[in-house]
Amino acid sequence: MTLNLDHPTPDVLRFSVMPLFAKKFESKPIPMRSVRCNIGSPAINEELNDFKNISLNLGSKELRFADGIWIHAMRKSDTDDIMRLNRRIKTLEDEKNMCHLKMDIFLDLLAEQTTELNAIKSTCTYVTK
């Protein structure tokens, strides 16, 4: 069965007469916006680079937002604090090493005294028997 549009049949006429539902659900193209909505306002010409450097001041500390993370910003007083803290860490590590050395010496002395005491006890029990 072929359709011949030169001599339409009643079925073809019926479908061509009812264009009411043919394009009901098709979306219409959105026209391009040619004029700004806020005509009275001046155009914004700010650089986005001004907003890329976000910093937060909390007392003597400053944080900067860069590449999606907060980074501690260095100041002159911060570098002095870091140097002071590094010196303090070094002295504490030296003190810790000294404590370990003293502990080893005390354990050696304790072991020596324990063996001497056990030797004296064994001689005393040998003599008393």
DASUL-V7152 format. One record per pair of residues at least 12 apart in sequence whose C-alpha atoms are under 6 Angstrom apart, sorted by the first residue. I is the first residue (numbers start at 1). GAP is how many residues later the second one is. Records with the same first field share a line. If there is no record, write none. Layout:
BEGIN
I = GAP + GAP
END
This chain:
BEGIN
none
END
